[in-house]
């Protein structure tokens, strides 16, 4: 068993769901060396989140953002407003979706379903630079 670790940065646009599956595999070349393992992807932020969802139709991203906006609207009477009207709703959305994913690795590739992709969901209105911590443990050279 070997351990692998990498810290990545990803520049987001305004509030949207960024499909980052290819970004991760391109920036984590050691995934190709793992025969059997597990990748943990952890986002070091409280106003963005990670999700696995359908990666085929780009409308899914827009619908996800629209649905989260409806569930967690900006116009509620939030007490926390220090960083703007979009900040507290972003914290709630992050708590709903979460900031960590575990993805199996098999034969040097992420073992996602046929239509699954990894999303970094930016919940703030302005672009941000997000830090992603990636840790994997796996068997190399089975």
C-alpha positions, 0 to 999 in steps of 0.5 A: 500500500502506498499513500499519495498527496497533492494540493491543487488550486482551481479558479472558479467563475461566479456561482456555477457547478464546475465539472472537475473530473478531468482537471483532477485526473490530469493533475494527479498522474499517480492515479494511473499507477494505482491498481486498487485504492481510494481517492479522497478529495477535500475542499478547504472552503465553507462557501463551495462544495463537492458533488458527484452527478451526471456529467453528460448533459451540461443542463444538469449543472444549471439545474443544480444551481437553480435548485440549490438557489430555490432551496437556499435563497439569498433573501432570507433574514440571515444574521451572518452578512459580513461578507455579502448577501451571498455568503450565508446561503453559500455556507448552507449549500456547502453544508448540504452538499459537503466538502469531501468525496471518496472515489474508488480507484481501479486499474489506474482510473477513477471508478466512477459510473458511466454518467458520473462526474465530479463537480466543484460547486461555487456558491458565491457570486464572485470568482474564487481560487479554491484549494483542493486536497487530494489524498489516495491510498492504494496498491501499486503493482498488483 
